[in-house]
Amino acid sequence: MDTAEQIAVPETANRAKSDQPAAPAGRFKVWVEDETDFSLNGISLLGHNFYEHPLLQLDQLEALAHRLLPLKQCRFIVPGAKQSSKFIHHAESPDGRDLSDVFANISEPGSWVALYNAETDPQYAGLVNEAISSVEHLVDREQPGIFSPQAFIFISAPPSVTPFHIDRENNFWLQIHGRKIMNVWDSHDRNIIPAHTVESFIIDRSLHDVTLKDEFMDARYEWDLGPGEGVYFPSTSPHSTRTENTWVTPENGVTVSIGIVFYTKTTRRHAYIHSLNRLLRRFGVSPRFPGESPFDGLKFALGRLLVEAKKRLRGYKPPTGF
């Protein structure tokens, strides 16, 4: 099947940076060119001006990294990862260097640092809220009830990769500095991520069966993004990024991006339905994916009862999003 038939992506998704609309009135915002064309269930290109935000400059990000490191929210991957590698990250630099040394040499080829849950830092909580406020009207018209907004910041130097994976949250992904190539796949394509794999991730945080195969590459959407550009993609959309050195200069060799992510009442509802679906699957039933069954209301209620029973009887601690 042709990619264009799999998921509706607005024509503006292929717009070059020079054609991106100017920022609306206000200081720091995220926007889409045609709001009538935007859907939380699809993929859309974004504009933004957060690349100018003082807190997203490299010196401030280094200071944030030092504050997050004791909380194990400063993460590292082993150099040489590929898009098809398992997305495994660690709380310590793989070569044993201290954080100051890592940032002093952050432009070295293959450098990769991620700052998880930046919103737990008081300064960055305001930045996240500012971004969410600028898109809240778009979210609320389809999925009211935003909760647990979070921020994940990725700092790297080419050649580097963030491997193929899925997330539980909806994601406004913004390129801040340098360039990065973003690949996204249709979240509804069960050939890419089967339903049982989504269930394992939503319920148990497991990415074990989330695997990029060569035959999936023709189904991807790909954009080469620079500062002021971004992509929105919904919960459980497979995605990966890579950086290449074609744009690097002696003064500009570090790429920074931020994912502003969030849950809604709809993603919570789907999480409970996934919980029931996995139980039904163990009894030989092939349940419909959330959003596809006329019995979703009943499945949501039963899924909540199931999760509460697991919490009381087994000490189950559901991931954020329930």
Secondary structure, DSSP 8 states (H G I E B T S, - for coil): --HHHHS---GGGG--GGGS----SSSS-EE-S-GGG--TTS-EEEEE-GGG-GGGSHHHHHHHHHHHGGGT-EEE--TT--TTS----BSS-TT---HHHHHHTTTSTT-EEEE--GGGSHHHHHHHHHHHHHHHHHHHTTS---EEEEEEEEEE-SSEEEEEE--SSEEEEEEEES-EEEEE--TT-TTTS-HHHHHHHHHH---TT----GGGGGG-EEEEE-TTEEEEE-TT--EEEEE-GGG-BTTB--EEEEEEEEE-HHHHHHHHHHHHHHHHHHTT-----TTS-TTHHHHHHHHHHHHHHHHHHH-----TT-
